[in-house]
């Protein structure tokens, strides 16, 4: 399996097989100096917007990598769109959830400052934390060779969530719910996975994953795996 490198500034959509694609900057430096990619190796370059170009490396430099494209793949944006509302958690539990959710195919992540969250992103920490999650998402996209790069939204409070998720079908992950997520049937609306009882008043549908009670850092990725099967992505 080839390595994937991302450059969101590239316009890959109109490329044809045989074209030369150049990767530059830190991403190229990492490929050449850290991953030690050499001419003759096969790699993929993506724009994070649904296009993957696969080809053979023709040239390398300290901050330059050129490949000759032999395959251009265009993937439509997944529908319905799946958003994970991930609560801030102590330690690295929230970061592990973000990484796993990205590898499993989540389409967007909203950091959530829950009332019970021990971790806090106050003031400048909010943007710093968002950028940290965005970096984790980017690396997970490269590791899993995904065509689309999920955005990480700004920090949301509990009171802000209903408005942020307006028009979206909210699935409330609740261990005591009578409805099972494995019985879920799509209706065409975009989806949001969230662990928050108050959102029932905003129209969220309580669903349970199984008999086990999962941590909030585990429940989201587990639910995404179930939805992937239900939506035919897997």
Rosetta blueprint (number, residue, H / E / L):
1 X L
2 X L
3 X E
4 X E
5 X E
6 X E
7 X L
8 X L
9 X L
10 X L
11 X L
12 X L
13 X L
14 X L
15 X L
16 X L
17 X L
18 X L
19 X L
20 X E
21 X E
22 X E
23 X E
24 X E
25 X H
26 X H
27 X H
28 X H
29 X H
30 X H
31 X H
32 X H
33 X H
34 X H
35 X L
36 X L
37 X L
38 X L
39 X L
40 X L
41 X L
42 X E
43 X E
44 X E
45 X E
46 X E
47 X L
48 X L
49 X E
50 X L
51 X E
52 X E
53 X E
54 X E
55 X E
56 X E
57 X E
58 X E
59 X E
60 X E
61 X E
62 X L
63 X L
64 X E
65 X E
66 X E
67 X E
68 X E
69 X E
70 X E
71 X E
72 X E
73 X E
74 X E
75 X L
76 X L
77 X L
78 X L
79 X L
80 X L
81 X L
82 X E
83 X E
84 X E
85 X E
86 X E
87 X E
88 X L
89 X L
90 X L
91 X L
92 X L
93 X H
94 X H
95 X H
96 X H
97 X H
98 X H
99 X H
100 X H
101 X H
102 X H
103 X H
104 X H
105 X L
106 X L
107 X L
108 X E
109 X E
110 X E
111 X E
112 X E
113 X E
114 X L
115 X L
116 X L
117 X L
118 X L
119 X L
120 X L
121 X L
122 X L
123 X L
124 X L
125 X H
126 X H
127 X H
128 X H
129 X H
130 X H
131 X H
132 X H
133 X H
134 X H
135 X H
136 X H
137 X H
138 X H
139 X H
140 X H
141 X H
142 X H
143 X H
144 X H
145 X L
146 X L
147 X L
148 X E
149 X L
150 X L
151 X E
152 X E
153 X L
154 X L
155 X L
156 X E
157 X E
158 X H
159 X H
160 X H
161 X H
162 X H
163 X H
164 X H
165 X L
166 X L
167 X L
168 X L
169 X E
170 X E
171 X E
172 X E
173 X E
174 X L
175 X L
176 X L
177 X L
178 X L
179 X L
180 X E
181 X H
182 X H
183 X H
184 X L
185 X L
186 X L
187 X L
188 X L
189 X L
190 X L
191 X E
192 X E
193 X E
194 X E
195 X L
196 X L
197 X H
198 X H
199 X H
200 X H
201 X H
202 X H
203 X L
204 X L
205 X E
206 X E
207 X E
208 X E
209 X L
210 X L
211 X L
212 X L
213 X L
214 X L
215 X L
216 X H
217 X H
218 X H
219 X H
220 X H
221 X H
222 X H
223 X H
224 X H
225 X H
226 X H
227 X H
228 X H
229 X H
230 X H
231 X L
232 X L
233 X L
234 X L
